[in-house]
Amino acid sequence: MIVEPELQAWLDDRAAHRRARASADAFAREWTDGVVHQGFDTTFVTLGDCSAEAVVDAARALFADDAWLDALVAGLAETMRGDRYFEAPFRALHSDIHTGLLVYEDDHVTVTAGVSRLAALARRKQAGGKGSIHFSGQLAVLKFLKAGGARLAFWEADPIGPTFSAATAGLCRTSIVREIGDGEVVTVDGRRESYIIDHARSNLLVLQAAVKTGQAPVSVEYDAASRGFIGCSAVDEGDCRIQMIATLARKLGAPGAFAAIAAFLDHPSFFVRWHVMKELLGVDAAAALPHLRRMSARDPHPDPRAAARTVLDRIEATAPKRKAA
């Protein structure tokens, strides 16, 4: 990699690093203590234990005035002009199409602001179409600050509930296709609804509030061509962490962690139980075999039972046969 002299000078200047860090810390304090962030806190914290629909109503009310976003962007731009190496104190979010920042989060909701890029949408179209349809498992409020002449295709599927099963997932289906106007606010119930950007004339600037309250246990993906089930993944952050820890134990080859990981075989989420079971087989297959037998016979959810039975059958089919005495 070729590094230009100005960047190299900054990389070698520890004082410059400290100034950039101080700028980010100061910006973060001003944002957290500011009127907008405090308003978010007041709105969502006071909701207490409430329904997902109540959080949606609160988010829609906050999105009625988006002047705060203009002020936030202006503040970031001004700071960047003063220090080109300033890094915004927000978690960056990236996908193949969307780029954005997480600007607020609490137990009820995450609020993000981002851009959907026209060039990336065009590349996806050229690469062969729609790919997959993702149902997030969460209610979401979207405000299209700049709609970019977008046409959205909305999709539906059977609701994702606690007893969701791949075997009974069914097919997703198209709902409506319509254009979105600048400033329009749309609520999408990701537990049974999704959308894709079917067409756009320019980049889209979007605010989104993703509701954590009342979320489904999993997000689900369907194939856009066949409309059939592809797979699912955890929505809850705690579930994701358990899965990551189990995978890490297997990758590190840590047999000492076997008992701690095996304790999650009683986890209430069926997909966590199966993920843990797979990783335990990788850590110590012999020790995991009794757990696999129990899962194949007694797991309360049909998907782990069926998956465990399939793996058990393969293991038993390849095991050496005992000779008769």
C-alpha positions as CSV (number, residue, x, y, z in Angstrom):
1,M,0.0,0.0,0.0
2,I,1.3,3.4,-0.9
3,V,0.8,6.0,1.9
4,E,0.9,9.7,0.9
5,P,3.3,11.9,2.9
6,E,0.5,13.8,4.7
7,L,-1.1,10.6,5.9
8,Q,2.3,9.1,6.8
9,A,3.1,12.2,8.9
10,W,-0.2,11.9,10.7
11,L,0.4,8.2,11.4
12,D,3.7,9.0,12.9
13,D,2.4,11.9,15.1
14,R,1.0,10.6,18.4
15,A,-0.1,14.1,19.4
16,A,-2.3,14.2,16.3
17,H,-3.8,10.9,17.2
18,R,-4.7,12.3,20.7
19,R,-6.2,15.4,19.2
20,A,-8.4,13.3,16.9
21,R,-9.5,11.1,19.8
22,A,-10.2,14.2,21.9
23,S,-12.4,15.7,19.1
24,A,-14.4,12.4,18.9
25,D,-14.8,12.3,22.7
26,A,-16.0,15.9,22.8
27,F,-18.5,15.4,20.0
28,A,-19.8,12.3,21.7
29,R,-20.3,14.2,25.0
30,E,-22.1,17.0,23.2
31,W,-24.4,14.6,21.4
32,T,-25.2,12.6,24.5
33,D,-25.9,15.6,26.6
34,G,-27.7,17.5,23.8
35,V,-31.4,18.2,23.5
36,V,-32.0,15.6,20.8
37,H,-30.4,12.7,22.5
38,Q,-32.0,13.7,25.8
39,G,-35.3,13.9,24.0
40,F,-34.9,10.3,22.7
41,D,-34.0,9.2,26.3
42,T,-37.1,10.9,27.7
43,T,-39.4,9.5,25.0
44,F,-38.3,5.8,25.1
45,V,-37.3,5.4,28.7
46,T,-40.6,6.6,30.0
47,L,-42.4,3.9,27.9
48,G,-41.3,1.3,30.4
49,D,-42.6,-2.2,29.7
50,C,-44.8,-1.6,26.7
51,S,-45.8,-3.1,23.4
52,A,-43.9,-2.9,20.1
53,E,-46.7,-0.8,18.7
54,A,-46.2,1.8,21.5
55,V,-42.6,2.1,20.5
56,V,-43.6,2.5,16.9
57,D,-45.9,5.3,17.8
58,A,-43.2,7.1,19.8
59,A,-40.7,6.7,16.9
60,R,-43.1,8.1,14.4
61,A,-43.8,11.1,16.6
62,L,-40.0,11.8,16.9
63,F,-39.5,11.4,13.1
64,A,-42.2,14.0,12.5
65,D,-39.4,16.6,12.9
66,D,-36.0,15.7,11.3
67,A,-34.3,19.1,11.8
68,W,-32.1,17.4,14.4
69,L,-30.5,15.2,11.7
70,D,-29.6,18.3,9.7
71,A,-27.9,19.8,12.8
72,L,-26.1,16.5,13.5
73,V,-24.7,16.2,10.0
74,A,-23.7,19.9,10.0
75,G,-21.9,19.4,13.3
76,L,-20.0,16.4,11.9
77,A,-19.1,18.2,8.7
78,E,-17.8,21.2,10.6
79,T,-15.6,19.0,12.9
80,M,-14.3,17.1,9.9
81,R,-13.3,20.3,8.2
82,G,-11.2,21.2,11.2
83,D,-9.6,17.7,11.4
84,R,-9.7,15.5,8.3
85,Y,-8.8,12.5,10.4
86,F,-11.7,13.0,12.8
87,E,-13.7,9.8,13.3
88,A,-17.4,10.1,14.1
89,P,-18.2,8.6,17.5
90,F,-21.1,6.4,16.1
91,R,-21.0,2.8,15.2
92,A,-20.8,2.5,11.4
93,L,-23.2,0.2,9.6
94,H,-22.4,-1.3,6.2
95,S,-24.0,-3.7,3.8
96,D,-23.7,-4.2,0.0
97,I,-26.2,-1.4,-0.5
98,H,-26.6,0.6,2.7
99,T,-24.1,2.8,4.6
100,G,-25.1,4.5,7.8
101,L,-24.5,5.4,11.5
102,L,-26.2,4.2,14.6
103,V,-27.1,7.4,16.4
104,Y,-29.2,6.2,19.3
105,E,-29.9,2.9,21.1
106,D,-31.6,1.7,24.3
107,D,-33.6,-1.3,25.4
108,H,-36.6,-0.4,23.2
109,V,-35.1,0.8,19.9
110,T,-32.1,1.5,17.7
111,V,-32.1,4.6,15.5
112,T,-29.9,4.8,12.4
113,A,-29.4,7.3,9.6
114,G,-28.0,6.1,6.3
115,V,-27.7,6.2,2.6
116,S,-28.9,3.5,0.1
117,R,-26.5,3.9,-2.9
118,L,-27.9,3.9,-6.4
119,A,-24.7,2.5,-7.9
120,A,-24.8,-0.5,-5.5
121,L,-28.4,-1.1,-6.4
122,A,-27.5,-1.0,-10.1
123,R,-24.7,-3.5,-9.6
124,R,-27.1,-5.9,-7.8
125,K,-29.5,-5.7,-10.7
126,Q,-26.7,-6.4,-13.2
127,A,-25.5,-9.3,-11.2
128,G,-28.8,-11.2,-11.7
129,G,-31.7,-9.8,-9.8
130,K,-33.3,-9.7,-6.4
131,G,-31.4,-12.4,-4.5
132,S,-33.1,-13.0,-1.2
133,I,-35.9,-11.5,0.8
134,H,-35.0,-10.8,4.4
135,F,-37.6,-10.6,7.2
136,S,-35.9,-8.9,10.1
137,G,-38.1,-10.2,12.9
138,Q,-38.6,-6.6,14.2
139,L,-41.0,-3.8,13.7
140,A,-39.3,-0.8,12.0
141,V,-40.2,2.8,11.2
142,L,-38.5,4.3,8.2
143,K,-38.5,7.9,7.1
144,F,-37.4,8.5,3.6
145,L,-35.8,11.9,3.9
146,K,-34.7,11.7,0.3
147,A,-36.6,9.0,-1.5
148,G,-34.6,9.1,-4.7
149,G,-37.6,8.4,-6.8
150,A,-37.7,4.9,-5.3
151,R,-40.2,2.2,-6.0
152,L,-40.5,-0.3,-3.2
153,A,-41.7,-3.9,-3.6
154,F,-43.3,-5.2,-0.4
155,W,-43.4,-8.8,0.6
156,E,-45.3,-10.9,3.1
157,A,-44.8,-14.3,4.8
158,D,-46.4,-16.3,7.6
159,P,-45.7,-14.6,11.0
160,I,-42.4,-15.5,12.7
161,G,-43.4,-16.7,16.2
162,P,-41.7,-18.6,19.1
163,T,-42.6,-21.9,17.4
164,F,-41.2,-21.0,14.0
165,S,-40.0,-24.0,12.1
166,A,-38.2,-24.4,8.8
167,A,-40.5,-27.3,7.9
168,T,-43.6,-25.1,8.1
169,A,-42.1,-21.7,7.0
170,G,-44.1,-21.9,3.7
171,L,-43.4,-19.4,0.9
172,C,-43.1,-15.7,0.9
173,R,-45.2,-13.7,-1.5
174,T,-45.4,-10.3,-3.1
175,S,-47.8,-7.7,-1.6
176,I,-47.7,-4.3,-3.4
177,V,-45.2,-2.3,-5.4
178,R,-45.4,1.5,-5.1
179,E,-43.4,4.7,-5.3
180,I,-42.2,6.4,-2.1
181,G,-42.1,10.2,-1.7
182,D,-39.6,12.5,0.0
183,G,-40.4,12.7,3.7
184,E,-42.8,9.7,3.7
185,V,-42.8,7.5,6.8
186,V,-43.4,3.8,6.5
187,T,-43.9,1.1,9.2
188,V,-42.8,-2.4,8.3
189,D,-43.5,-5.3,10.6
190,G,-40.5,-7.5,10.0
191,R,-42.1,-10.4,11.8
192,R,-44.3,-10.9,8.7
193,E,-43.4,-8.1,6.2
194,S,-40.3,-7.1,4.2
195,Y,-39.4,-4.9,1.2
196,I,-36.8,-4.4,-1.5
197,I,-35.9,-1.3,-3.5
198,D,-37.2,-2.3,-6.9
199,H,-36.1,0.9,-8.6
200,A,-34.5,4.3,-7.8
201,R,-33.3,7.3,-9.7
202,S,-30.7,8.5,-7.1
203,N,-29.4,7.7,-3.6
204,L,-31.9,7.4,-0.8
205,L,-31.4,9.1,2.6
206,V,-33.3,7.1,5.3
207,L,-33.9,7.3,9.0
208,Q,-34.8,4.0,10.6
209,A,-36.0,3.0,14.1
210,A,-35.7,-0.7,14.6
211,V,-37.9,-1.8,17.5
212,K,-36.4,-4.4,19.9
213,T,-39.6,-4.8,22.0
214,G,-41.8,-7.7,20.9
215,Q,-39.2,-8.9,18.3
216,A,-39.4,-12.4,16.9
217,P,-36.8,-14.9,18.0
218,V,-35.2,-15.2,14.5
219,S,-34.9,-13.2,11.3
220,V,-35.8,-15.3,8.2
221,E,-34.5,-15.3,4.7
222,Y,-36.4,-16.5,1.6
223,D,-35.2,-17.0,-2.0
224,A,-36.7,-14.3,-4.2
225,A,-37.0,-16.6,-7.2
226,S,-38.4,-19.8,-5.6
227,R,-39.8,-17.8,-2.6
228,G,-38.8,-20.7,-0.4
229,F,-37.1,-20.7,3.0
230,I,-33.3,-20.3,2.9
231,G,-32.4,-20.0,6.6
232,C,-32.8,-18.0,9.8
233,S,-30.5,-16.3,12.4
234,A,-30.9,-15.0,15.9
235,V,-32.3,-11.5,16.4
236,D,-31.6,-11.2,20.2
237,E,-28.1,-9.9,21.0
238,G,-27.7,-12.3,23.9
239,D,-28.5,-15.3,21.6
240,C,-26.0,-14.1,19.1
241,R,-23.3,-13.9,21.8
242,I,-23.9,-17.4,23.0
243,Q,-23.6,-18.7,19.4
244,M,-20.4,-16.7,18.9
245,I,-18.8,-18.0,22.2
246,A,-19.7,-21.6,21.3
247,T,-18.1,-21.2,17.8
248,L,-15.0,-19.6,19.4
249,A,-14.6,-22.5,21.8
250,R,-14.7,-24.9,18.8
251,K,-12.3,-22.9,16.7
252,L,-9.8,-22.5,19.6
253,G,-10.1,-26.2,20.3
254,A,-11.0,-25.6,24.0
255,P,-12.3,-28.9,25.5
256,G,-12.2,-27.3,28.9
257,A,-15.1,-25.1,27.8
258,F,-17.3,-28.1,26.9
259,A,-19.3,-28.2,30.2
260,A,-20.0,-24.5,30.2
261,I,-21.1,-24.5,26.5
262,A,-23.2,-27.7,27.0
263,A,-25.2,-25.8,29.7
264,F,-26.8,-23.9,26.9
265,L,-28.4,-27.0,25.5
266,D,-31.4,-26.1,27.7
267,H,-31.6,-22.6,26.3
268,P,-35.2,-21.5,25.5
269,S,-34.3,-20.7,21.8
270,F,-34.3,-23.8,19.6
271,F,-31.8,-22.4,17.2
272,V,-29.3,-21.6,20.0
273,R,-29.6,-25.2,21.3
274,W,-28.9,-26.6,17.8
275,H,-26.0,-24.2,17.2
276,V,-24.4,-25.2,20.5
277,M,-24.9,-28.9,19.7
278,K,-23.1,-28.5,16.4
279,E,-20.2,-26.7,18.1
280,L,-19.9,-29.3,20.9
281,L,-19.6,-32.0,18.2
282,G,-16.6,-30.0,16.9
283,V,-15.1,-29.6,20.4
284,D,-15.4,-33.2,21.5
285,A,-17.5,-35.5,19.4
286,A,-17.4,-38.5,21.8
287,A,-18.5,-36.4,24.8
288,A,-21.2,-34.7,22.7
289,L,-22.8,-37.9,21.4
290,P,-25.0,-38.6,24.5
291,H,-26.3,-35.0,24.2
292,L,-27.0,-35.5,20.5
293,R,-29.0,-38.7,21.3
294,R,-31.1,-36.8,23.9
295,M,-31.7,-34.0,21.5
296,S,-32.8,-36.3,18.7
297,A,-35.3,-37.9,21.1
298,R,-36.5,-35.2,23.4
299,D,-35.9,-31.7,22.2
300,P,-39.3,-29.8,22.3
301,H,-38.8,-28.3,18.9
302,P,-39.1,-30.3,15.7
303,D,-36.2,-28.7,13.9
304,P,-33.4,-29.6,16.4
305,R,-34.9,-33.1,16.8
306,A,-34.8,-33.7,13.1
307,A,-31.4,-32.2,12.6
308,A,-29.9,-34.2,15.5
309,R,-31.5,-37.4,14.2
310,T,-30.0,-36.8,10.7
311,V,-26.5,-36.3,12.2
312,L,-26.9,-39.2,14.5
313,D,-27.9,-41.5,11.6
314,R,-24.8,-40.4,9.7
315,I,-22.5,-41.1,12.7
316,E,-24.0,-44.5,13.3
317,A,-23.8,-45.4,9.6
318,T,-20.1,-44.8,9.5
319,A,-19.2,-46.3,12.9
320,P,-17.3,-49.6,12.7
321,K,-19.5,-52.6,13.2
322,R,-18.9,-54.8,16.3
323,K,-18.1,-58.4,15.5
324,A,-20.4,-61.0,17.1
325,A,-18.8,-63.0,19.9
